[in-house]
C-alpha cells in the first residue's frame, strides 16, 4: 500500500506543488487548505505521515497538532517560515516529530519524510513489549506504562527514552542522540532534544515513575538512572 499522507498548507501554490510531488513519488495524498479541514481529515481516517504548516487560517497548526495528539500517534512534521527558537520549542512540546523551516528543498523534505516513515515501520515490526522493573516499554504503542498508567509519549520521546535505557550507566552525547533519535545533525542552537528531555521528565513523574531519571552530565550528554536500583 502507498504511504497515506495528510498535507495541511494554506499557500495554494505550495500545496499544489507538494501534492503533485508526493503523488509522483507514489503517495496517496489528502491536501487541506486550513486547520479545520485538516482536523476533519484526521477524524475521518488514519495517515502514515502529516505535513503541517503552523500559520493556518482559523485553527492554527499547533492547535491542530495538539488535537491530533489527544488520540493519535502518527508522525507529524511541522513546516513554517517562523524561525524563532520558541516556535520550534512550542512545536516539539505539543508533540511534533520534526520541524522543517521554510523555504526548504524537496530533497531535504523527502529525506526527512522518509526517515519518519522508516522509524514508524521499525516500530510496527518491533516486539510488542519489554519489561523494565516496574515500568513497561511498549514498542508497538511507543509508550511506557507504570502502575497501570500510560505516559502518553510521542514517538520521539519514546525513542529517546528507549535509547537511553539501552545504554545503562552510559552518558550519551547530544551528537549521538540527535543522530540516533532525531535523525538530524546536532547544532548548538537546536533545543529540540532538551525539550524532549523536559517533556519526558514531566510525563514520567506524572505516572509515578520519578525514580527513572534523565540526568544531564556536564560536557558529556544525558544519562538514564533508576534510583530504585542504585
Secondary structure, DSSP 8 states (H G I E B T S, - for coil): ---EEEEE-S-HHHHHHHHHHHHHTT-EEEEESSHHHHHHHHHH---SEEEEESS-SSS-HHHHHHHHHTT---EEEEEES---HHHHHHHHHTT-SEEEESS--HHHHHHHHHHHHHHHHHHHHS-S-EEETTEEEETTTTEEEETTEE----HHHHHHHHHHHTSTT--B-HHHHIIIII-S---TT--HHHHHHHHHHHHHHHTT-TTEEEEEETTTEEEEEETTT-
